[in-house]
Amino acid sequence: MQKRSILLFIAVAISAGIVFISCSKKPPEKIDGKVAAQTELCARHQLAVSDCFMCDPKLREAGRLWCDEHDRYEDRCFICHPELEEENRLWCAEHNLYEDECIFCHPELSVDSDSSEKKSKAAPDSQRAAGNGKLESKPLAANGLQCDEHGVPEQECGICHPDLAGTLQPGQGLKIRFESPQSTAKAGVQLAKPVSGKPLSNLTFLCRATYNQNQFARITPLATGVVQRVLVDVGDAVTKKQALLEIASPEIAKAKSEYLIALASEALKETVFKRKKGLLEENIASQQDFEQARAEHELAKNTAAAAHQQLLNYGFTNEEIASIVETRSTSSTMRVLAPFSGTLIDRDAVAGETVAPGDIVFTLADLSSMWLELSIPEDHIMLMSVGDPIEAAFEILPEARMRGRLTWLAAGIDEQTRMLKARAVVPNPEARLKHGMFGQVWVESKRSVSGLYVPTESLHRFDGKPFVFTKVTDDLFEVRRVDLGGRNGKHVEILAGLLPEDQVVVAHSFTIKSEFLKARLGAGCVDE
């Protein structure tokens, strides 16, 4: 056994001396002056170049630990784990393989039982030949490997295998062992248990009051004309359908005239049609004359209907149109009406001015309610939902408190500010709240539930995922993967990965973080 260990050490030393030699192609042999066809082999390991997992990390088994120091899988590295070596199994020290796996000393092992051809590559040391000649992988889980240097399982050693951090699920972690129990104490590392309780039910945000856009209108005339009279002014409260101004428009006069003409034509064509119908029944008129009279009557009806609709489009009501017919009026006067009840907050109409569709003559707003525009930090989004009750206060109105609800949350976050836009509606019965005022909003979140909270300073991110450091013993710490909830001031909720009794590093974590990052940069247990 001692002799084998010496030979093993020599073999490993030789292999370690060429650890930086990359795969190279073995030159083809010549037989009778001809180049023999053969698979390109790695000169170092005698495996097919495309299959040499020792030189190409991409070919290694996913999730299986690799010993960089000795160029082996950890569960086959007998230098790091001598307890794995089988005492009664012969060892080939020359090729660093068991004798019953060494195809260099025993080429017959590479011959398949169903074929006389030799395999183009040697069996990797992570596999063992089964009785049927096929390769069978050893199980990777529950291999019981122990990191002797750091006294933790190999699968959990954050110093030897920091690359495993990205694969962890909430609640899983990697261990970091320090040289002495006093290392972290001297560095001033501070610990605290997660705070268990209910977050504040009121989340505070800044807001800006704006007009309720669902009750807001910029009023424009529906026909071109000249303003004759302005009937109201800025600040006036108006009711729905109240006249705001009158304009003289040739278009209106023409539309009224065309409607009256169309009605007269329709009446005439109807009379002719009825007469032709009676004559046809008495066999006096021809069928052709009857059909023509009926077509002309239908055309006149359609023309009158189109003229009636045009007046409706200009804003005339059915009652007003009936009055036009009754009075036979072709006046060019048209009134602009308020679409709903509210307050006129702006005016652009001046008597004698020509206006056209699209020109804003008044701006109308219903001030009985107002919008509050909010910007919500990204880390509070999980605590907000449409329908949450809110309370608003404004410094300029110290005695006024306005209650309402969230009505809208934006579908996306602003790329520059990383804030989510939101909106609430509050009543404004006395119109004391003015457009443009700034204030504060308290949102009563429905999602406020009991949970565990840690200071935001205790959070760290590796591979884009959140972690915390927890204490296991005085000289052993764990980098623990967690799942985050919403934030409450300077604390963040931990949805998964922590227990109430865990001791979390809350301050001066630089010593632990630097040790872990040092390992991730390659300064692990393989470096001297």
C-alpha positions in Angstrom: 0.0 0.0 0.0 2.9 2.3 0.8 4.5 1.5 -2.5 1.3 2.2 -4.3 0.9 5.6 -2.6 4.4 6.5 -3.6 3.8 5.5 -7.2 0.5 7.3 -7.1 2.2 10.5 -5.9 4.8 10.3 -8.7 2.0 9.8 -11.3 0.0 12.8 -10.0 3.1 15.0 -9.9 3.9 14.1 -13.6 0.3 14.9 -14.6 0.3 18.1 -12.6 3.5 19.2 -14.4 1.6 19.2 -17.7 -1.7 20.6 -16.5 -1.4 23.6 -18.8 -0.7 21.6 -21.9 -3.8 21.8 -24.2 -5.2 19.0 -26.3 -3.1 18.4 -29.4 -3.7 16.2 -32.4 -1.7 13.0 -32.7 -0.1 12.8 -36.1 -1.5 10.0 -38.3 0.6 6.8 -38.6 1.9 5.6 -42.0 1.4 2.0 -43.1 3.3 0.9 -46.2 3.8 4.6 -47.1 0.1 5.4 -46.7 -1.6 7.4 -44.1 -3.8 5.3 -41.9 -7.2 6.7 -41.1 -7.7 7.1 -37.4 -9.5 9.2 -34.9 -7.7 12.4 -33.8 -6.5 11.7 -30.2 -5.5 14.0 -27.4 -1.8 13.5 -27.0 -2.0 14.1 -23.3 -4.9 11.8 -22.3 -5.3 9.5 -25.4 -9.0 10.3 -25.7 -10.7 11.5 -28.9 -10.1 15.3 -29.0 -13.9 15.9 -29.3 -14.5 13.8 -26.2 -11.6 14.8 -23.9 -13.5 16.0 -20.9 -10.2 16.5 -19.0 -9.1 19.3 -21.3 -12.6 20.7 -22.2 -14.7 21.6 -19.1 -17.8 21.7 -21.3 -17.7 18.0 -21.8 -17.8 17.2 -18.0 -20.9 15.9 -16.3 -23.1 18.7 -15.1 -23.3 19.0 -11.3 -20.3 16.7 -10.7 -17.4 18.4 -8.8 -14.0 18.7 -10.5 -10.7 18.8 -8.7 -8.6 21.4 -10.5 -5.5 20.6 -8.5 -5.3 17.0 -9.7 -7.3 17.1 -12.9 -9.9 14.6 -11.7 -13.5 14.4 -10.7 -13.6 14.9 -6.9 -15.1 11.4 -6.3 -12.2 9.9 -8.2 -9.4 12.0 -6.7 -7.6 9.7 -4.3 -5.1 12.4 -3.3 -7.8 14.6 -1.8 -9.9 11.6 -0.8 -7.7 8.6 -0.1 -10.7 7.0 1.7 -12.2 6.3 -1.7 -9.3 4.1 -2.9 -10.2 0.4 -3.1 -7.4 -1.5 -1.3 -7.9 -4.8 -3.1 -8.0 -3.4 -6.6 -4.8 -3.2 -8.7 -3.6 0.3 -9.6 -1.7 1.3 -12.7 0.6 4.1 -11.4 2.0 4.8 -14.9 -1.4 5.9 -16.3 -3.1 6.8 -13.0 -6.0 4.3 -13.6 -7.1 1.1 -12.0 -5.6 -1.8 -13.9 -9.0 -3.2 -15.0 -9.7 0.2 -16.6 -6.2 0.9 -18.2 -6.6 0.3 -21.9 -3.0 1.4 -22.4 -1.6 -1.6 -20.5 -4.5 -3.8 -21.5 -5.7 -2.9 -25.0 -8.1 -5.8 -25.0 -10.3 -3.9 -22.6 -11.2 -1.4 -25.4 -12.7 -4.2 -27.6 -16.5 -4.3 -27.5 -18.0 -7.7 -26.9 -20.2 -7.3 -30.1 -17.5 -5.9 -32.4 -13.8 -6.6 -33.2 -13.1 -2.9 -33.7 -11.2 -1.0 -30.9 -12.8 2.0 -29.3 -11.3 5.3 -30.3 -11.0 6.6 -26.8 -10.1 5.4 -23.4 -12.7 5.0 -20.7 -12.8 8.1 -18.5 -11.9 7.5 -14.9 -15.4 8.6 -13.9 -16.9 5.5 -15.5 -16.5 1.8 -15.1 -17.0 -0.9 -17.7 -20.1 -2.9 -17.2 -20.5 -6.6 -18.0 -22.2 -5.9 -21.4 -19.2 -3.8 -22.6 -21.1 -0.5 -22.3 -20.0 2.4 -20.0 -22.0 2.9 -16.8 -21.7 6.2 -14.9 -21.2 6.2 -11.2 -24.0 7.9 -9.2 -23.2 11.6 -8.4 -25.6 12.2 -5.5 -24.9 11.2 -2.0 -21.2 10.4 -2.7 -20.3 11.5 0.9 -17.2 13.4 -0.2 -15.7 15.6 2.5 -13.5 18.6 2.0 -10.7 17.8 4.5 -9.1 21.2 4.3 -12.3 23.1 5.3 -14.2 20.4 7.2 -17.4 20.6 5.2 -19.0 18.4 2.5 -17.4 19.0 -0.9 -20.8 19.9 -2.4 -21.2 22.7 0.2 -17.7 24.1 0.2 -18.0 27.7 -1.0 -14.2 28.2 -1.0 -13.4 25.1 -3.2 -16.6 25.3 -5.4 -17.9 28.9 -5.5 -19.2 28.3 -9.0 -22.1 26.4 -7.4 -23.7 29.6 -6.1 -25.7 30.2 -9.3 -27.3 26.7 -9.0 -28.7 27.1 -5.5 -32.4 27.3 -4.7 -33.8 29.4 -1.8 -32.7 27.8 1.5 -29.6 26.2 0.1 -26.1 27.6 0.8 -22.3 27.2 0.6 -20.1 27.1 3.6 -17.1 29.4 4.2 -14.6 28.3 6.9 -12.2 30.8 8.5 -8.9 30.0 10.0 -9.9 30.8 13.5 -13.1 31.6 15.4 -11.8 35.1 16.1 -11.4 36.1 12.5 -14.9 37.5 12.0 -15.1 38.9 15.6 -12.0 41.0 15.0 -13.5 42.3 11.7 -16.5 43.6 13.7 -19.0 41.4 12.0 -22.5 42.0 13.5 -25.2 39.5 13.7 -29.0 39.7 14.2 -32.0 37.4 13.8 -34.6 38.2 11.2 -37.3 40.5 12.5 -40.6 38.7 12.7 -43.8 40.8 12.5 -46.2 42.7 10.3 -44.9 45.4 8.0 -46.3 48.9 8.2 -49.7 49.0 6.6 -49.2 52.5 5.3 -46.7 53.0 2.5 -45.9 56.6 1.8 -45.3 58.2 -1.6 -45.2 61.6 -3.1 -48.0 62.6 -5.4 -49.1 65.3 -7.7 -52.8 66.4 -8.2 -54.1 66.6 -11.8 -57.5 67.0 -13.4 -59.5 63.8 -13.8 -59.0 63.1 -17.4 -62.2 61.1 -17.6 -64.1 64.3 -16.9 -62.0 66.7 -18.9 -62.7 68.2 -22.3 -61.2 70.6 -24.8 -64.2 72.1 -26.6 -64.0 72.8 -30.3 -66.7 74.0 -32.8 -68.0 71.4 -35.3 -68.1 73.9 -38.3 -66.1 76.8 -39.5 -67.5 80.2 -38.7 -67.1 83.6 -37.0 -67.7 83.9 -33.2 -70.7 86.2 -32.7 -71.2 85.9 -29.0 -69.4 84.4 -26.0 -72.0 83.4 -23.4 -69.7 82.3 -20.5 -66.3 83.0 -19.1 -63.4 81.2 -17.3 -64.4 80.0 -13.8 -68.1 79.7 -14.6 -69.8 76.5 -13.6 -71.9 75.2 -16.5 -74.4 72.4 -16.9 -74.6 69.7 -19.6 -75.9 71.0 -23.0 -75.6 74.7 -21.8 -74.7 77.0 -24.7 -71.1 78.4 -24.4 -70.9 80.6 -27.5 -72.6 81.3 -30.9 -70.9 81.3 -34.2 -72.1 82.4 -37.7 -71.3 79.7 -40.1 -72.2 79.5 -43.9 -71.9 75.7 -43.5 -74.8 75.7 -41.1 -77.0 77.8 -43.3 -76.2 75.5 -46.2 -76.9 72.3 -44.2 -80.3 73.7 -43.0 -81.3 74.7 -46.5 -80.3 71.3 -48.0 -82.4 69.6 -45.3 -85.5 71.6 -46.1 -85.0 71.1 -49.8 -84.6 67.3 -49.2 -87.8 67.2 -47.2 -89.8 69.0 -49.9 -88.4 66.7 -52.6 -89.2 63.7 -50.5 -92.8 64.9 -50.1 -93.1 65.5 -53.8 -91.7 62.1 -54.8 -93.9 60.4 -52.3 -97.0 62.0 -53.9 -95.9 61.0 -57.4 -95.2 57.4 -56.2 -98.6 57.1 -54.6 -100.4 58.4 -57.7 -98.4 56.0 -60.0 -99.3 53.1 -57.8 -103.0 53.9 -58.0 -102.9 54.2 -61.8 -101.1 50.9 -62.1 -103.8 49.2 -60.1 -106.3 50.6 -62.6 -104.2 49.5 -65.5 -103.8 53.1 -66.7 -100.0 53.5 -65.9 -97.3 51.2 -67.1 -95.2 49.1 -64.8 -92.1 51.0 -65.9 -93.5 54.4 -64.8 -94.4 52.9 -61.5 -90.9 51.5 -60.9 -89.3 54.8 -61.8 -91.6 56.7 -59.4 -90.8 54.2 -56.6 -87.0 54.6 -57.2 -87.2 58.4 -57.2 -89.1 58.3 -53.9 -86.5 56.0 -52.3 -83.7 58.3 -53.5 -85.5 61.4 -52.0 -86.0 59.6 -48.7 -82.3 58.8 -48.5 -81.3 62.3 -49.3 -83.5 63.7 -46.6 -82.1 61.2 -44.1 -78.5 62.2 -45.0 -79.3 65.9 -44.6 -80.9 65.2 -41.2 -77.8 63.3 -40.0 -75.6 66.1 -41.1 -77.5 68.5 -38.8 -77.1 66.0 -36.0 -73.3 65.9 -36.7 -73.2 69.7 -36.3 -74.6 69.3 -32.8 -78.3 70.0 -33.4 -80.7 68.0 -31.3 -83.8 66.3 -32.8 -86.0 69.0 -31.1 -83.9 71.8 -32.7 -84.1 70.1 -36.1 -87.9 69.9 -35.7 -87.9 73.6 -34.9 -86.0 74.3 -38.1 -88.6 72.5 -40.2 -91.4 74.2 -38.4 -90.0 77.7 -38.8 -88.3 77.0 -42.2 -85.2 78.8 -40.8 -82.0 78.8 -42.7 -80.1 80.9 -40.1 -76.3 80.5 -40.1 -76.2 80.7 -36.3 -74.8 77.6 -34.4 -74.3 77.3 -30.7 -71.4 75.4 -29.1 -72.7 73.3 -26.1 -71.0 71.9 -22.9 -70.6 68.1 -23.1 -71.0 67.7 -19.4 -71.4 69.7 -16.2 -68.2 71.2 -14.8 -66.1 74.3 -14.5 -64.5 76.3 -17.4 -60.8 76.4 -16.6 -59.6 78.0 -19.8 -61.0 80.2 -22.7 -59.7 81.0 -26.1 -62.9 82.3 -27.7 -63.0 85.9 -28.8 -65.9 87.7 -30.5 -65.2 88.3 -34.2 -62.6 85.6 -34.4 -62.8 82.9 -37.1 -62.8 79.4 -35.7 -62.7 76.0 -37.3 -63.0 72.3 -36.2 -59.9 71.6 -34.0 -59.6 75.1 -32.6 -60.0 74.9 -28.8 -62.4 77.6 -27.6 -62.9 76.4 -24.0 -61.5 73.8 -21.6 -63.9 72.2 -19.3 -63.2 70.1 -16.2 -65.4 68.4 -13.6 -63.6 69.4 -10.3 -65.7 67.1 -8.1 -62.8 64.5 -8.3 -59.1 64.7 -9.0 -56.4 62.3 -10.1 -53.3 61.8 -7.9 -50.2 60.7 -9.9 -47.7 58.6 -8.0 -44.3 57.1 -8.7 -43.7 53.8 -6.8 -40.2 52.5 -6.2 -39.5 49.2 -7.9 -39.1 47.3 -4.6 -42.6 48.3 -3.5 -44.4 46.9 -6.5 -45.2 43.6 -4.8 -47.1 45.4 -2.0 -49.4 47.4 -4.3 -52.6 46.4 -6.2 -55.4 48.2 -7.9 -58.2 48.9 -5.4 -56.0 49.6 -2.4 -57.4 52.4 -0.2 -55.3 55.5 0.0 -55.2 58.7 2.1 -53.8 62.0 0.7 -52.6 65.1 2.5 -51.2 68.4 1.2 -49.0 70.8 3.2 -50.9 73.8 1.8 -54.2 72.2 3.0 -53.1 71.0 6.5 -56.6 70.3 7.8 -57.8 68.4 4.7 -57.5 64.6 4.4 -58.8 63.0 1.2 -59.5 59.3 0.9 -59.7 57.4 -2.3 -58.4 54.2 -4.1 -55.7 53.2 -6.5 -57.2 52.9 -9.9 -54.2 52.2 -12.2 -50.7 50.7 -12.1 -48.5 51.0 -15.2 -47.7 47.9 -17.1 -44.0 48.7 -17.2 -41.2 50.4 -15.2 -39.5 53.6 -16.3 -36.1 52.6 -17.7 -34.3 55.6 -16.3 -36.0 56.2 -12.9 -36.8 52.6 -12.2 -40.2 53.8 -10.9 -43.7 52.5 -11.6 -46.3 55.1 -12.4 -49.6 54.8 -10.6 -52.8 56.7 -10.2 -55.5 57.2 -7.5 -58.8 59.1 -7.6 -60.0 61.2 -4.7 -63.2 63.3 -4.2 -62.8 67.0 -4.3 -66.3 68.3 -3.3 -65.3 71.9 -2.5 -62.7 72.1 -5.3 -60.0 72.9 -2.7 -57.6 70.6 -4.3 -55.9 72.3 -7.3 -54.2 71.0 -10.4 -50.5 70.8 -9.9 -50.4 70.6 -6.0 -47.9 68.3 -4.5 -48.6 66.1 -1.4 -48.2 62.7 0.2 -50.2 59.6 -0.2 -50.4 56.7 2.3 -51.4 53.4 0.7 -53.0 50.8 2.8 -51.6 47.7 1.2 -53.8 44.6 1.1 -50.7 42.5 0.8 -49.2 43.3 4.2 -48.7 39.9 5.8 -46.6 38.6 8.6 -43.1 37.6 7.6 -39.4 37.7 8.3 -37.5 40.9 7.6 -33.8 41.7 7.4 -31.9 45.0 6.9 -31.4 45.8 3.3 -27.6 46.1 4.1 -27.5 42.4 4.7 -28.4 41.5 1.1 -25.8 40.5 -1.4 -26.1 39.5 -5.0 -24.1 36.8 -6.7 -24.9 35.7 -10.3 -27.8 38.1 -10.2 -29.5 36.3 -7.3 -30.0 37.5 -3.7 -28.0 36.0 -0.8 -27.4 36.6 2.9 -24.6 35.5 5.2 -25.6 33.4 8.2 -23.6 32.1 11.1 -23.2 28.4 11.6 -20.4 28.4 14.2 -17.8 31.0 15.2 -15.5 30.0 12.4 -18.1 28.8 9.9 -20.5 30.9 7.9 -22.9 30.2 5.1 -23.8 32.2 2.0 -27.5 31.4 1.8 -29.8 31.8 -1.2 -33.1 33.6 -0.3 -36.2 34.7 -2.1 -37.3 38.4 -1.6 -40.6 40.0 -1.0 -41.4 43.7 -0.7 -39.5 46.4 1.1 -40.6 48.2 4.2 -38.4 51.2 4.7 -34.9 50.0 5.5 -36.0 46.3 5.8 -36.8 43.7 3.1 -39.1 40.8 3.4 -37.6 37.3 3.1 -40.2 35.0 1.5 -38.1 31.8 1.6 -34.6 30.7 2.7 -34.5 31.9 6.3 -35.7 30.7 9.7 -36.6 32.9 12.7 -33.6 31.5 14.6 -31.0 32.1 11.9 -28.2 34.6 12.8 -27.8 36.9 9.8 -24.8 39.1 9.2 -26.3 42.6 9.2 -23.1 44.8 9.3 -19.4 44.7 8.5 -19.8 41.7 6.2 -16.8 42.7 4.1 -14.5 40.0 5.6 -17.0 37.2 4.7 -17.8 38.6 1.3 -14.1 39.1 0.3 -13.3 35.5 1.3 -16.1 34.2 -0.9 -15.2 36.5 -3.8 -11.6 35.6 -3.5 -12.6 32.0 -4.0 -14.7 32.9 -7.0 -11.6 34.6 -8.6 -9.7 31.4 -8.3 -7.9 31.8 -4.9 -9.5 28.6 -3.5 -8.0 25.6 -1.8 -5.9 24.6 -4.8 -3.7 27.7 -4.5 -0.8 27.8 -2.2 
